[in-house]
């Protein structure tokens, strides 16, 4: 659904140029490697300017980590499985811009009124009813929390916590990237009892333990979701599974613009030629004028390894040093009875490991709702982020035990269908990684990168970073050919509290601690 945009959002204007590649005499050809959010965004940006685009996706479905595929329950019922719950926040401007290509009013999204957080002692924090105005949203959230008392607020170290209110990208990374998130929380005297709140929940959204996550990434998230936007605490979810709600319509939209989408087609090597690139897919070789690599981290590393003449040696070395986060598990259960009607659609549970959240799909997704209405059952999804070296079978049992403890009505439920996903392919935003993280533009002007693990100096994260880098990658190639680009939006790239910004500038710039290289 659409909503009023924050009046303080920042629009980064589209580069100027020709409206259509047909005006060039010959339309450039581009290969987009990866059919997730980043790749589909780049393909959209290029195709809308008349560039001939081919999308290569190794999986048999689109959407990447927000994709979905068909499975069957034991009774033969077809169902859609995915990699788990995703929140489409209102300030994900670039992602939502992509979705409006096929859903102008975003009617295929529906809001969730709350996403409560449970701590180890059964106390609940809630985001419902918070003021929309930064900084009051964060203050009220803290003051009404059962785990964050007014005394805790007064004990916070104002000097050390200043970066939370004065975020600026990339300066915040230069200041904080060599500190881990857990150490940073200790330094600002954040109460241990309250660390299950937004900080830890958001850090684990990156599939990383706070001890392994850069404090700069944590600060940037605090800005993106609390202090940077009046829309930061409101989100929507698709009303249907991801393919039906998002990617099938977008695939049709792209096909109408002559985009060739090839799922189930892995790219094995990429070679540079005097005229462009040669791309190998199994035993087939094709030529293209430009390339956008929008793979996941593992795929990007592997492809660059098999393509030794791409860009420069130092660039290839940086790609090889990219790291993935620990594995995660998603377990979906089709139960023979409903979960109590008072349970929220989504519950954060990071304080009761190994469970990180519980989603009740039949509360918001139509396919699950129809199944529940027909059978009298429910569809429950359990997530374990940063699962480390845990045994998968043992982890599944531990997750279900936690479910029974938190929602006792599920103890006697019979599992009539189940599906489990175990993956290790998300980028790690580790301590000290920012300086060597590859950017959208590469040493080769006809080769661009896109994805949520790619650097872009804007306050974006997760799905929104994927979309923002997708638009930026399209703009990089369009600009090379003199074609018009696409605007990119973001929350303000500085905190909203002017006095604190000036204090931060005095503290960090005056102290010589910031570099802008």
One Martini backbone bead per residue (centre of mass of N, CA, C, O) as a GRO file, in nm:
protein
  517
    1UNK     BB    1   0.101   0.033   0.015
    2UNK     BB    2   0.052   0.356   0.027
    3UNK     BB    3   0.226   0.660   0.140
    4UNK     BB    4   0.339   0.916   0.281
    5UNK     BB    5   0.611   1.102   0.236
    6UNK     BB    6   0.883   1.205   0.361
    7UNK     BB    7   0.981   1.538   0.349
    8UNK     BB    8   1.307   1.448   0.410
    9UNK     BB    9   1.371   1.317   0.176
   10UNK     BB   10   1.613   1.204  -0.062
   11UNK     BB   11   1.696   1.313  -0.393
   12UNK     BB   12   1.879   1.159  -0.647
   13UNK     BB   13   1.934   1.247  -0.938
   14UNK     BB   14   1.912   1.188  -1.258
   15UNK     BB   15   2.089   1.126  -1.507
   16UNK     BB   16   2.157   1.265  -1.799
   17UNK     BB   17   1.994   1.199  -2.129
   18UNK     BB   18   1.885   0.982  -2.325
   19UNK     BB   19   1.575   0.815  -2.348
   20UNK     BB   20   1.687   0.614  -2.587
   21UNK     BB   21   1.879   0.369  -2.744
   22UNK     BB   22   1.772   0.420  -3.037
   23UNK     BB   23   1.948   0.696  -3.064
   24UNK     BB   24   2.236   0.539  -3.117
   25UNK     BB   25   2.160   0.303  -3.349
   26UNK     BB   26   2.263   0.094  -3.121
   27UNK     BB   27   2.180  -0.141  -2.900
   28UNK     BB   28   2.272  -0.226  -2.611
   29UNK     BB   29   2.415  -0.504  -2.435
   30UNK     BB   30   2.304  -0.685  -2.133
   31UNK     BB   31   2.423  -0.866  -1.856
   32UNK     BB   32   2.239  -1.016  -1.589
   33UNK     BB   33   2.370  -1.155  -1.289
   34UNK     BB   34   2.087  -1.208  -1.141
   35UNK     BB   35   1.734  -1.253  -0.999
   36UNK     BB   36   1.710  -1.046  -0.792
   37UNK     BB   37   1.659  -0.743  -0.682
   38UNK     BB   38   1.911  -0.620  -0.813
   39UNK     BB   39   1.881  -0.741  -1.100
   40UNK     BB   40   1.587  -0.645  -1.159
   41UNK     BB   41   1.647  -0.348  -1.127
   42UNK     BB   42   1.862  -0.320  -1.344
   43UNK     BB   43   1.688  -0.427  -1.575
   44UNK     BB   44   1.476  -0.207  -1.557
   45UNK     BB   45   1.657   0.043  -1.598
   46UNK     BB   46   1.758  -0.048  -1.882
   47UNK     BB   47   1.495  -0.121  -2.039
   48UNK     BB   48   1.361   0.172  -2.007
   49UNK     BB   49   1.613   0.267  -2.219
   50UNK     BB   50   1.642   0.027  -2.453
   51UNK     BB   51   1.800  -0.198  -2.351
   52UNK     BB   52   1.943  -0.507  -2.404
   53UNK     BB   53   1.830  -0.777  -2.193
   54UNK     BB   54   1.989  -1.039  -1.989
   55UNK     BB   55   1.882  -1.281  -1.754
   56UNK     BB   56   2.072  -1.466  -1.509
   57UNK     BB   57   1.952  -1.765  -1.331
   58UNK     BB   58   2.026  -2.044  -1.146
   59UNK     BB   59   1.763  -2.060  -1.057
   60UNK     BB   60   1.405  -2.144  -1.104
   61UNK     BB   61   1.383  -1.850  -0.973
   62UNK     BB   62   1.286  -1.549  -0.858
   63UNK     BB   63   1.427  -1.309  -0.597
   64UNK     BB   64   1.614  -1.474  -0.441
   65UNK     BB   65   1.587  -1.413  -0.100
   66UNK     BB   66   1.272  -1.334  -0.218
   67UNK     BB   67   1.179  -1.602  -0.300
   68UNK     BB   68   0.994  -1.878  -0.467
   69UNK     BB   69   0.850  -2.215  -0.438
   70UNK     BB   70   0.735  -2.528  -0.522
   71UNK     BB   71   0.540  -2.749  -0.322
   72UNK     BB   72   0.441  -3.050  -0.131
   73UNK     BB   73   0.230  -3.202   0.046
   74UNK     BB   74   0.152  -3.517   0.145
   75UNK     BB   75  -0.150  -3.468   0.003
   76UNK     BB   76  -0.062  -3.273  -0.264
   77UNK     BB   77  -0.049  -2.988  -0.185
   78UNK     BB   78   0.016  -2.688  -0.311
   79UNK     BB   79   0.305  -2.486  -0.224
   80UNK     BB   80   0.485  -2.207  -0.090
   81UNK     BB   81   0.827  -2.149  -0.066
   82UNK     BB   82   1.079  -1.987   0.144
   83UNK     BB   83   1.321  -1.778   0.328
   84UNK     BB   84   1.114  -1.587   0.460
   85UNK     BB   85   1.063  -1.322   0.633
   86UNK     BB   86   0.965  -0.985   0.510
   87UNK     BB   87   1.016  -0.636   0.549
   88UNK     BB   88   0.836  -0.355   0.400
   89UNK     BB   89   0.943  -0.069   0.435
   90UNK     BB   90   0.856   0.264   0.378
   91UNK     BB   91   1.179   0.353   0.337
   92UNK     BB   92   1.189   0.164   0.072
   93UNK     BB   93   1.200   0.339  -0.200
   94UNK     BB   94   1.346   0.165  -0.423
   95UNK     BB   95   1.177  -0.090  -0.397
   96UNK     BB   96   0.895   0.042  -0.432
   97UNK     BB   97   0.949   0.151  -0.712
   98UNK     BB   98   0.967  -0.123  -0.845
   99UNK     BB   99   0.679  -0.229  -0.761
  100UNK     BB  100   0.515   0.004  -0.916
  101UNK     BB  101   0.538  -0.112  -1.205
  102UNK     BB  102   0.285  -0.334  -1.118
  103UNK     BB  103   0.192  -0.157  -0.837
  104UNK     BB  104   0.114   0.160  -0.796
  105UNK     BB  105  -0.042   0.117  -0.490
  106UNK     BB  106   0.046  -0.135  -0.332
  107UNK     BB  107  -0.192  -0.372  -0.305
  108UNK     BB  108   0.013  -0.629  -0.244
  109UNK     BB  109   0.022  -0.482   0.028
  110UNK     BB  110   0.034  -0.517   0.393
  111UNK     BB  111  -0.007  -0.422   0.709
  112UNK     BB  112   0.169  -0.426   1.018
  113UNK     BB  113   0.107  -0.306   1.339
  114UNK     BB  114   0.322  -0.521   1.457
  115UNK     BB  115   0.655  -0.624   1.625
  116UNK     BB  116   0.715  -0.793   1.871
  117UNK     BB  117   0.931  -0.838   2.167
  118UNK     BB  118   1.097  -1.106   2.325
  119UNK     BB  119   1.210  -1.205   2.627
  120UNK     BB  120   1.344  -1.432   2.854
  121UNK     BB  121   1.096  -1.328   3.071
  122UNK     BB  122   0.828  -1.247   2.885
  123UNK     BB  123   0.872  -0.973   2.778
  124UNK     BB  124   0.718  -0.691   2.602
  125UNK     BB  125   0.783  -0.527   2.303
  126UNK     BB  126   0.655  -0.233   2.122
  127UNK     BB  127   0.560  -0.044   1.812
  128UNK     BB  128   0.292   0.042   1.881
  129UNK     BB  129   0.196   0.383   1.886
  130UNK     BB  130   0.418   0.547   1.788
  131UNK     BB  131   0.572   0.806   1.716
  132UNK     BB  132   0.687   0.946   1.402
  133UNK     BB  133   0.895   1.133   1.537
  134UNK     BB  134   1.199   1.218   1.527
  135UNK     BB  135   1.315   1.104   1.840
  136UNK     BB  136   1.049   1.012   1.987
  137UNK     BB  137   1.029   0.718   1.905
  138UNK     BB  138   1.277   0.622   2.073
  139UNK     BB  139   1.204   0.735   2.350
  140UNK     BB  140   0.929   0.596   2.388
  141UNK     BB  141   1.024   0.311   2.349
  142UNK     BB  142   1.213   0.310   2.596
  143UNK     BB  143   1.015   0.415   2.828
  144UNK     BB  144   0.794   0.168   2.776
  145UNK     BB  145   0.989  -0.040   2.847
  146UNK     BB  146   1.039  -0.324   3.055
  147UNK     BB  147   1.381  -0.316   2.987
  148UNK     BB  148   1.376   0.019   2.982
  149UNK     BB  149   1.458   0.256   3.190
  150UNK     BB  150   1.494   0.576   3.287
  151UNK     BB  151   1.763   0.515   3.424
  152UNK     BB  152   1.900   0.399   3.172
  153UNK     BB  153   1.886   0.657   3.004
  154UNK     BB  154   2.071   0.824   3.203
  155UNK     BB  155   2.323   0.613   3.175
  156UNK     BB  156   2.395   0.695   2.918
  157UNK     BB  157   2.654   0.764   2.698
  158UNK     BB  158   2.654   1.041   2.522
  159UNK     BB  159   2.926   1.046   2.379
  160UNK     BB  160   2.924   0.745   2.272
  161UNK     BB  161   2.617   0.775   2.143
  162UNK     BB  162   2.631   0.998   1.921
  163UNK     BB  163   2.640   0.825   1.648
  164UNK     BB  164   2.329   0.755   1.649
  165UNK     BB  165   2.247   1.080   1.592
  166UNK     BB  166   2.503   1.120   1.350
  167UNK     BB  167   2.458   0.991   1.087
  168UNK     BB  168   2.703   0.920   0.820
  169UNK     BB  169   2.757   0.845   0.476
  170UNK     BB  170   3.075   0.715   0.548
  171UNK     BB  171   3.172   0.829   0.830
  172UNK     BB  172   3.069   0.613   1.030
  173UNK     BB  173   3.262   0.393   0.925
  174UNK     BB  174   3.527   0.535   0.996
  175UNK     BB  175   3.460   0.532   1.310
  176UNK     BB  176   3.315   0.213   1.362
  177UNK     BB  177   3.422  -0.043   1.190
  178UNK     BB  178   3.641  -0.139   1.433
  179UNK     BB  179   3.371  -0.211   1.583
  180UNK     BB  180   3.166  -0.393   1.760
  181UNK     BB  181   2.841  -0.401   1.859
  182UNK     BB  182   2.877  -0.507   2.149
  183UNK     BB  183   3.096  -0.306   2.240
  184UNK     BB  184   2.931  -0.053   2.186
  185UNK     BB  185   2.702  -0.109   2.388
  186UNK     BB  186   2.889  -0.106   2.633
  187UNK     BB  187   3.009   0.185   2.595
  188UNK     BB  188   2.705   0.322   2.624
  189UNK     BB  189   2.544   0.164   2.850
  190UNK     BB  190   2.365  -0.058   2.757
  191UNK     BB  191   2.135  -0.252   2.873
  192UNK     BB  192   2.137  -0.588   2.894
  193UNK     BB  193   1.819  -0.639   2.920
  194UNK     BB  194   1.777  -0.462   2.626
  195UNK     BB  195   1.934  -0.614   2.377
  196UNK     BB  196   1.672  -0.734   2.230
  197UNK     BB  197   1.616  -0.509   2.085
  198UNK     BB  198   1.665  -0.348   1.799
  199UNK     BB  199   1.962  -0.402   1.785
  200UNK     BB  200   1.970  -0.717   1.788
  201UNK     BB  201   1.754  -0.773   1.581
  202UNK     BB  202   1.892  -0.620   1.349
  203UNK     BB  203   2.160  -0.769   1.349
  204UNK     BB  204   2.020  -1.052   1.288
  205UNK     BB  205   1.919  -0.964   1.004
  206UNK     BB  206   2.236  -1.020   0.918
  207UNK     BB  207   2.317  -1.305   1.031
  208UNK     BB  208   2.449  -1.185   1.307
  209UNK     BB  209   2.640  -1.144   1.557
  210UNK     BB  210   2.723  -0.867   1.741
  211UNK     BB  211   3.036  -0.961   1.752
  212UNK     BB  212   3.040  -0.964   1.410
  213UNK     BB  213   2.935  -0.673   1.390
  214UNK     BB  214   2.934  -0.369   1.283
  215UNK     BB  215   2.878  -0.070   1.440
  216UNK     BB  216   2.808   0.090   1.184
  217UNK     BB  217   2.567  -0.081   1.099
  218UNK     BB  218   2.402  -0.031   1.353
  219UNK     BB  219   2.384   0.278   1.329
  220UNK     BB  220   2.251   0.284   1.048
  221UNK     BB  221   1.995   0.137   1.141
  222UNK     BB  222   1.900   0.338   1.352
  223UNK     BB  223   1.860   0.559   1.145
  224UNK     BB  224   1.669   0.418   0.941
  225UNK     BB  225   1.440   0.327   1.174
  226UNK     BB  226   1.438   0.602   1.357
  227UNK     BB  227   1.601   0.897   1.288
  228UNK     BB  228   1.558   0.924   0.953
  229UNK     BB  229   1.235   0.849   0.980
  230UNK     BB  230   0.878   0.852   0.990
  231UNK     BB  231   0.873   0.543   0.842
  232UNK     BB  232   1.065   0.331   1.007
  233UNK     BB  233   0.813   0.161   1.183
  234UNK     BB  234   0.680   0.081   0.904
  235UNK     BB  235   0.519  -0.212   0.757
  236UNK     BB  236   0.504  -0.455   0.498
  237UNK     BB  237   0.330  -0.729   0.332
  238UNK     BB  238   0.256  -0.972   0.138
  239UNK     BB  239  -0.052  -1.123   0.032
  240UNK     BB  240   0.139  -1.307  -0.123
  241UNK     BB  241   0.353  -1.479  -0.246
  242UNK     BB  242   0.628  -1.362  -0.394
  243UNK     BB  243   0.576  -1.445  -0.688
  244UNK     BB  244   0.279  -1.341  -0.718
  245UNK     BB  245   0.324  -1.044  -0.601
  246UNK     BB  246   0.614  -0.971  -0.760
  247UNK     BB  247   0.775  -1.147  -0.996
  248UNK     BB  248   0.574  -1.223  -1.214
  249UNK     BB  249   0.489  -0.934  -1.293
  250UNK     BB  250   0.782  -0.836  -1.357
  251UNK     BB  251   0.844  -1.036  -1.580
  252UNK     BB  252   0.623  -0.928  -1.770
  253UNK     BB  253   0.725  -0.640  -1.786
  254UNK     BB  254   1.004  -0.717  -1.910
  255UNK     BB  255   0.908  -0.876  -2.157
  256UNK     BB  256   0.771  -0.615  -2.284
  257UNK     BB  257   1.100  -0.509  -2.293
  258UNK     BB  258   1.285  -0.750  -2.412
  259UNK     BB  259   1.345  -0.941  -2.181
  260UNK     BB  260   1.569  -1.207  -2.110
  261UNK     BB  261   1.470  -1.478  -1.906
  262UNK     BB  262   1.704  -1.712  -1.734
  263UNK     BB  263   1.638  -1.976  -1.574
  264UNK     BB  264   1.854  -2.224  -1.482
  265UNK     BB  265   2.122  -2.026  -1.546
  266UNK     BB  266   2.454  -2.059  -1.520
  267UNK     BB  267   2.740  -1.873  -1.470
  268UNK     BB  268   3.091  -1.966  -1.528
  269UNK     BB  269   3.200  -1.719  -1.716
  270UNK     BB  270   3.411  -1.416  -1.778
  271UNK     BB  271   3.506  -1.221  -2.063
  272UNK     BB  272   3.729  -0.998  -2.204
  273UNK     BB  273   3.688  -0.778  -2.476
  274UNK     BB  274   3.721  -0.527  -2.703
  275UNK     BB  275   3.378  -0.516  -2.719
  276UNK     BB  276   3.349  -0.669  -2.421
  277UNK     BB  277   3.175  -0.974  -2.353
  278UNK     BB  278   3.210  -1.316  -2.244
  279UNK     BB  279   2.958  -1.559  -2.181
  280UNK     BB  280   2.922  -1.851  -1.974
  281UNK     BB  281   2.682  -2.139  -2.018
  282UNK     BB  282   2.842  -2.385  -2.013
  283UNK     BB  283   2.849  -2.446  -2.367
  284UNK     BB  284   2.785  -2.132  -2.384
  285UNK     BB  285   2.851  -1.835  -2.591
  286UNK     BB  286   2.824  -1.477  -2.523
  287UNK     BB  287   2.770  -1.142  -2.624
  288UNK     BB  288   2.849  -0.819  -2.457
  289UNK     BB  289   2.873  -0.484  -2.366
  290UNK     BB  290   2.754  -0.545  -2.073
  291UNK     BB  291   2.772  -0.582  -1.700
  292UNK     BB  292   2.581  -0.726  -1.424
  293UNK     BB  293   2.665  -0.814  -1.094
  294UNK     BB  294   2.394  -0.992  -0.895
  295UNK     BB  295   2.513  -1.173  -0.687
  296UNK     BB  296   2.602  -1.352  -0.458
  297UNK     BB  297   2.884  -1.389  -0.284
  298UNK     BB  298   2.959  -1.671  -0.380
  299UNK     BB  299   2.905  -1.625  -0.684
  300UNK     BB  300   3.102  -1.390  -0.719
  301UNK     BB  301   3.361  -1.529  -0.638
  302UNK     BB  302   3.347  -1.763  -0.842
  303UNK     BB  303   3.335  -1.594  -1.104
  304UNK     BB  304   3.600  -1.435  -1.063
  305UNK     BB  305   3.786  -1.684  -1.050
  306UNK     BB  306   3.692  -1.773  -1.362
  307UNK     BB  307   3.778  -1.443  -1.431
  308UNK     BB  308   4.100  -1.321  -1.470
  309UNK     BB  309   4.030  -1.049  -1.675
  310UNK     BB  310   3.894  -0.879  -1.468
  311UNK     BB  311   3.983  -0.589  -1.436
  312UNK     BB  312   4.165  -0.611  -1.141
  313UNK     BB  313   4.358  -0.755  -0.908
  314UNK     BB  314   4.259  -0.593  -0.659
  315UNK     BB  315   3.960  -0.636  -0.711
  316UNK     BB  316   3.959  -0.948  -0.705
  317UNK     BB  317   4.068  -0.967  -0.418
  318UNK     BB  318   3.826  -0.828  -0.279
  319UNK     BB  319   3.621  -1.036  -0.362
  320UNK     BB  320   3.769  -1.284  -0.223
  321UNK     BB  321   3.722  -1.142   0.081
  322UNK     BB  322   3.446  -1.203   0.100
  323UNK     BB  323   3.184  -1.262   0.338
  324UNK     BB  324   2.988  -1.484   0.515
  325UNK     BB  325   2.746  -1.566   0.699
  326UNK     BB  326   2.604  -1.755   0.890
  327UNK     BB  327   2.391  -1.984   0.907
  328UNK     BB  328   2.045  -2.061   0.829
  329UNK     BB  329   1.701  -2.122   0.945
  330UNK     BB  330   1.397  -2.251   0.791
  331UNK     BB  331   1.076  -2.338   0.940
  332UNK     BB  332   0.784  -2.498   0.810
  333UNK     BB  333   0.446  -2.536   0.945
  334UNK     BB  334   0.169  -2.759   0.915
  335UNK     BB  335  -0.110  -2.742   1.111
  336UNK     BB  336  -0.414  -2.894   1.259
  337UNK     BB  337  -0.421  -2.611   1.417
  338UNK     BB  338  -0.465  -2.329   1.574
  339UNK     BB  339  -0.355  -2.038   1.672
  340UNK     BB  340  -0.394  -1.812   1.878
  341UNK     BB  341  -0.567  -1.514   1.807
  342UNK     BB  342  -0.359  -1.321   1.990
  343UNK     BB  343  -0.138  -1.361   1.804
  344UNK     BB  344   0.110  -1.247   1.629
  345UNK     BB  345   0.237  -1.254   1.314
  346UNK     BB  346   0.501  -1.130   1.464
  347UNK     BB  347   0.794  -1.256   1.654
  348UNK     BB  348   1.051  -1.159   1.849
  349UNK     BB  349   1.325  -1.408   1.982
  350UNK     BB  350   1.643  -1.353   2.045
  351UNK     BB  351   1.638  -1.429   2.372
  352UNK     BB  352   1.558  -1.745   2.266
  353UNK     BB  353   1.758  -1.956   2.199
  354UNK     BB  354   1.762  -2.022   1.855
  355UNK     BB  355   1.530  -1.828   1.835
  356UNK     BB  356   1.416  -1.530   1.642
  357UNK     BB  357   1.127  -1.614   1.504
  358UNK     BB  358   0.764  -1.581   1.455
  359UNK     BB  359   0.541  -1.688   1.197
  360UNK     BB  360   0.195  -1.621   1.080
  361UNK     BB  361   0.085  -1.664   0.768
  362UNK     BB  362  -0.240  -1.677   0.803
  363UNK     BB  363  -0.251  -1.354   0.883
  364UNK     BB  364  -0.135  -1.239   0.567
  365UNK     BB  365  -0.139  -1.489   0.370
  366UNK     BB  366  -0.350  -1.621   0.141
  367UNK     BB  367  -0.259  -1.910   0.100
  368UNK     BB  368  -0.250  -1.981   0.405
  369UNK     BB  369  -0.538  -1.891   0.470
  370UNK     BB  370  -0.683  -2.095   0.287
  371UNK     BB  371  -0.572  -2.347   0.421
  372UNK     BB  372  -0.675  -2.290   0.709
  373UNK     BB  373  -0.978  -2.268   0.635
  374UNK     BB  374  -1.002  -2.563   0.514
  375UNK     BB  375  -0.854  -2.725   0.780
  376UNK     BB  376  -0.809  -2.564   1.069
  377UNK     BB  377  -0.528  -2.451   1.065
  378UNK     BB  378  -0.168  -2.370   1.041
  379UNK     BB  379   0.109  -2.137   0.961
  380UNK     BB  380   0.448  -2.189   1.064
  381UNK     BB  381   0.745  -1.987   1.129
  382UNK     BB  382   1.097  -2.056   1.176
  383UNK     BB  383   1.390  -1.880   1.303
  384UNK     BB  384   1.759  -1.911   1.249
  385UNK     BB  385   2.016  -1.715   1.315
  386UNK     BB  386   2.329  -1.764   1.334
  387UNK     BB  387   2.381  -2.099   1.366
  388UNK     BB  388   2.641  -2.205   1.281
  389UNK     BB  389   2.737  -2.542   1.394
  390UNK     BB  390   2.473  -2.653   1.407
  391UNK     BB  391   2.265  -2.904   1.416
  392UNK     BB  392   1.999  -2.938   1.221
  393UNK     BB  393   1.822  -3.143   1.371
  394UNK     BB  394   1.857  -3.015   1.653
  395UNK     BB  395   1.749  -2.735   1.572
  396UNK     BB  396   1.463  -2.812   1.498
  397UNK     BB  397   1.385  -2.913   1.780
  398UNK     BB  398   1.448  -2.647   1.934
  399UNK     BB  399   1.243  -2.470   1.788
  400UNK     BB  400   0.989  -2.631   1.866
  401UNK     BB  401   1.025  -2.601   2.169
  402UNK     BB  402   0.999  -2.297   2.174
  403UNK     BB  403   0.719  -2.281   2.056
  404UNK     BB  404   0.580  -2.437   2.292
  405UNK     BB  405   0.661  -2.233   2.513
  406UNK     BB  406   0.528  -1.973   2.382
  407UNK     BB  407   0.299  -2.171   2.231
  408UNK     BB  408   0.126  -2.409   2.391
  409UNK     BB  409  -0.102  -2.484   2.172
  410UNK     BB  410   0.124  -2.655   1.992
  411UNK     BB  411   0.196  -2.923   2.136
  412UNK     BB  412  -0.066  -3.101   2.008
  413UNK     BB  413   0.014  -3.060   1.731
  414UNK     BB  414  -0.003  -3.164   1.403
  415UNK     BB  415   0.218  -3.240   1.147
  416UNK     BB  416   0.124  -3.218   0.794
  417UNK     BB  417   0.372  -3.021   0.728
  418UNK     BB  418   0.714  -2.966   0.590
  419UNK     BB  419   0.988  -2.713   0.575
  420UNK     BB  420   1.348  -2.684   0.509
  421UNK     BB  421   1.605  -2.428   0.541
  422UNK     BB  422   1.965  -2.430   0.457
  423UNK     BB  423   2.190  -2.148   0.471
  424UNK     BB  424   2.512  -1.977   0.325
  425UNK     BB  425   2.464  -1.646   0.155
  426UNK     BB  426   2.522  -1.404   0.336
  427UNK     BB  427   2.639  -1.114   0.412
  428UNK     BB  428   2.917  -0.983   0.589
  429UNK     BB  429   2.933  -0.709   0.836
  430UNK     BB  430   3.221  -0.673   0.940
  431UNK     BB  431   3.494  -0.595   1.096
  432UNK     BB  432   3.657  -0.381   0.868
  433UNK     BB  433   3.506  -0.417   0.571
  434UNK     BB  434   3.435  -0.146   0.426
  435UNK     BB  435   3.703  -0.058   0.277
  436UNK     BB  436   3.682  -0.345   0.089
  437UNK     BB  437   3.419  -0.294  -0.032
  438UNK     BB  438   3.255  -0.313  -0.310
  439UNK     BB  439   3.141  -0.126  -0.566
  440UNK     BB  440   2.948  -0.056  -0.824
  441UNK     BB  441   3.190   0.054  -0.938
  442UNK     BB  442   3.447  -0.026  -1.157
  443UNK     BB  443   3.739  -0.032  -1.341
  444UNK     BB  444   3.506  -0.108  -1.540
  445UNK     BB  445   3.264   0.075  -1.714
  446UNK     BB  446   3.106  -0.215  -1.815
  447UNK     BB  447   3.117  -0.291  -1.500
  448UNK     BB  448   2.879  -0.396  -1.251
  449UNK     BB  449   2.744  -0.380  -0.921
  450UNK     BB  450   2.500  -0.575  -0.719
  451UNK     BB  451   2.377  -0.559  -0.381
  452UNK     BB  452   2.371  -0.606  -0.028
  453UNK     BB  453   2.713  -0.630  -0.041
  454UNK     BB  454   2.729  -0.348  -0.166
  455UNK     BB  455   2.863  -0.041  -0.203
  456UNK     BB  456   2.678   0.247  -0.075
  457UNK     BB  457   2.664   0.600   0.013
  458UNK     BB  458   2.395   0.511   0.190
  459UNK     BB  459   2.108   0.483   0.405
  460UNK     BB  460   2.110   0.144   0.367
  461UNK     BB  461   1.937  -0.187   0.367
  462UNK     BB  462   1.914  -0.477   0.248
  463UNK     BB  463   1.676  -0.461   0.021
  464UNK     BB  464   1.743  -0.157  -0.030
  465UNK     BB  465   2.033  -0.201  -0.120
  466UNK     BB  466   1.971  -0.374  -0.362
  467UNK     BB  467   1.802  -0.161  -0.514
  468UNK     BB  468   2.000   0.078  -0.514
  469UNK     BB  469   2.229  -0.076  -0.669
  470UNK     BB  470   2.060  -0.136  -0.918
  471UNK     BB  471   2.016   0.155  -1.010
  472UNK     BB  472   2.320   0.232  -1.010
  473UNK     BB  473   2.413   0.026  -1.223
  474UNK     BB  474   2.239   0.131  -1.449
  475UNK     BB  475   2.353   0.421  -1.445
  476UNK     BB  476   2.645   0.354  -1.516
  477UNK     BB  477   2.582   0.244  -1.805
  478UNK     BB  478   2.406   0.470  -1.916
  479UNK     BB  479   2.620   0.694  -1.889
  480UNK     BB  480   2.825   0.572  -2.090
  481UNK     BB  481   2.588   0.606  -2.332
  482UNK     BB  482   2.409   0.874  -2.274
  483UNK     BB  483   2.185   0.790  -2.073
  484UNK     BB  484   1.925   0.802  -1.882
  485UNK     BB  485   1.843   0.782  -1.560
  486UNK     BB  486   1.773   0.721  -1.209
  487UNK     BB  487   1.639   0.789  -0.929
  488UNK     BB  488   1.746   0.821  -0.582
  489UNK     BB  489   1.644   0.725  -0.257
  490UNK     BB  490   1.650   0.864   0.087
  491UNK     BB  491   1.733   0.914   0.370
  492UNK     BB  492   1.893   1.111   0.546
  493UNK     BB  493   2.261   1.161   0.567
  494UNK     BB  494   2.159   1.266   0.855
  495UNK     BB  495   2.089   1.368   1.131
  496UNK     BB  496   1.814   1.573   1.281
  497UNK     BB  497   2.024   1.700   1.495
  498UNK     BB  498   2.200   1.975   1.471
  499UNK     BB  499   2.370   1.996   1.731
  500UNK     BB  500   2.487   1.708   1.718
  501UNK     BB  501   2.625   1.739   1.447
  502UNK     BB  502   2.822   1.961   1.544
  503UNK     BB  503   2.954   1.795   1.764
  504UNK     BB  504   3.053   1.568   1.582
  505UNK     BB  505   3.227   1.739   1.397
  506UNK     BB  506   3.411   1.839   1.623
  507UNK     BB  507   3.508   1.562   1.729
  508UNK     BB  508   3.600   1.422   1.449
  509UNK     BB  509   3.717   1.632   1.257
  510UNK     BB  510   3.888   1.792   1.463
  511UNK     BB  511   4.039   1.508   1.541
  512UNK     BB  512   4.110   1.350   1.265
  513UNK     BB  513   3.907   1.071   1.221
  514UNK     BB  514   3.830   1.148   0.925
  515UNK     BB  515   3.772   0.992   0.613
  516UNK     BB  516   3.708   1.015   0.232
  517UNK     BB  517   3.829   0.776   0.045
   0.00000   0.00000   0.00000
